[in-house]
Amino acid sequence: MEEDGDRAGQSRSTVESRAEAGAPAAAAGHVEAEPKGDRCRGIARVDADHFAMSFGALGMARGREIVIGQAAVGLAAGEDVALHQSFARLVLAREEARLQMAAAATVAANHVEVGRGAAIAVLIARRVEGDVRPLLDWRGALAFGAAFGLVASVFGRGRRAQRPSRAQRSQRP
């Protein structure tokens, strides 16, 4: 049985959630995702104060401190969120988000620290440190929204002008 434990430990994707010091193991919320064949199972959702994950996939992580390494995440939301060599679709951090050699579609935080090799498509932050060129910042989003609204209103008026009014439709045989 010891050999199976060692072998499983070599190919296991481990997710750990550390509770306050002195908390029992059950309260710590230790979770393990075992691989099935050559594929690793993903984790749908984790809620924890302190959360760290390496090598895997995660749908949603919520907590005070979240650290993701070499993994893919749909949503990471917490006070402090750190991504290292990972991808996240959406990062929401109340205080600080740190990205090091990572990619994110959207990042919204009070303070964002961008390290070497990080890429962000849409960035919303009060303060940004590091060299980052987001695809869309708040000024670009404002301009895009204004242009989209203008185009939608022009095409909307054109469609309304071509449609018959209610009175005209009710008079048709």
N, C-alpha and C positions, 0 to 999 in steps of 0.2 A: 504494500500500500504506500510505503514511503517513496518508492520509485515513481508511482503514478503522480503523487503530489509534486515531486521535483519536475517531472516532465510537463505537467500541466502549468506549473509556474513559469516555465520557459516560454510558453506560447499564450499566456493569459494577458488580456487587456484589463488593467486594474484601475479602478476608480476608488478614491478614498475621500471620505468626508470626515474631518477631524472635529470632534466636539470640544468643549471646554476641558481643561486639564482635570483629570480625576473622574471623568464621566465613564460609565460602563461601556463596554464594547458595543452593545446593542444601540446605545444612544449615539455612538459615533457615526453610525450609518455606513459602515464599510460595505461596498458593493463590488462584486466582481462580474465581469462579462466574459463568459467562456466562449472560445471559438467553436464553431460547428464545422468540422472538416477543415477546409482551407480558409473559411470566411469567419470573421469575428462578428458576433452579434452586436448590434448597437443598443444604446440605452435611450429610452424615450424621454424620461424626465427625471431630474434630480433637484431636490430642494434641500439645502444644507447651509450652515454658517460658513464653514471653510471647506472648499472643494478643490481637488486636484485630479486631473485626468491625463493619461498618456496613452497614445496608440489606440485610437478607436473612433467611434462615431456617437454623437449625442444629439438628441433632438432639442432639449431645452435644459439649461442649467440656471437655477436661481439661488442666490446666497449672498453673504456679505463679502467673502473673498473667493474668487474663482480663478484657477490657474489651469490653462489648457495647453498641452504640449503634444505636438505631432498628431493632431486629431481634427476632426471636422465637427462643427457645432452649428445647429440651426439658430438658436438664440442663447446668448450668454448675458444674464442680467444680474447686477449686484452693485455693491458699493465700489469695489476694486476688481477689475477684470484684467487678466494678463493672458496673452496668446503668444506662444513660441512655436514657430514652424507649424502653424495651424491655419485653418480656414474657418471663418464664421460668417454666416449670412447676416446676422444682426447682433451688435454689441451695444448694450445699454449699461452705462456705469454712472452711478450717482456721483462718485468722486473722481476716480482715475481709471483710465484704460491704457494699457501698455501693449504694444504690438512689436514683436521682434521677429523678423523674417517670417511674417504672417500676412494673410490677406483677409479682408473683410469687405462685404458689400456695403454695409452701413454701420457707422460708429457714431454714437451720441453719448457724450460725457462732459463733465465739467472741465476736466483736464485730460488731454490725450498726449501720450508720449510715444512717438513713432521711432522705432529703431531701424537699423540697416536692413534693407530688403523687404520692407513692409509696403503693402499696397492697400489703399482704401478708395472705394468708389464714391461714396457719399459720406461726408464728415460734418458733424454738428458738434461744436465744442466752444467753450469760452476761451480756453488757452491750449495751444498746441506747441509741443516741443519736438524738434527733429525735422528732418527733411521729408516732407510729404507733399504730393501733388494730387489732391483728390480730383476725381472726375467731376464732382459737383460739390461746391461749398455753399454756404448760406446765400451768398450774393448770386451765384449761378442758379440756385434753386428758386430764388425770388424772380429772377429774369425769366427762367423757364416757365414758371407758373403764370407770369404776366403774359408771355407770348402765347402759351397754350390757351389761356382764357380768351385772349383776343381772337385767335384763330377759331376757337369753338363758337364764340359769339357771332362771328362773320358767317360761318357755315350754318349755324343754327338759324340765323335770319333768312338766309337763302332758302332753306328747306321750308320754313314757315310761309314764305312768300309764294312758293309753288303749290302748297297744299290748299285746297278749297276750304273756306270757312265752314263753321257748323251750319250756318244758315244756307249756304250754297249746297251743302251735302244733303240737308233735309228736303230741299226743293227738287232734287233729282228723282225721276220716276222709279 
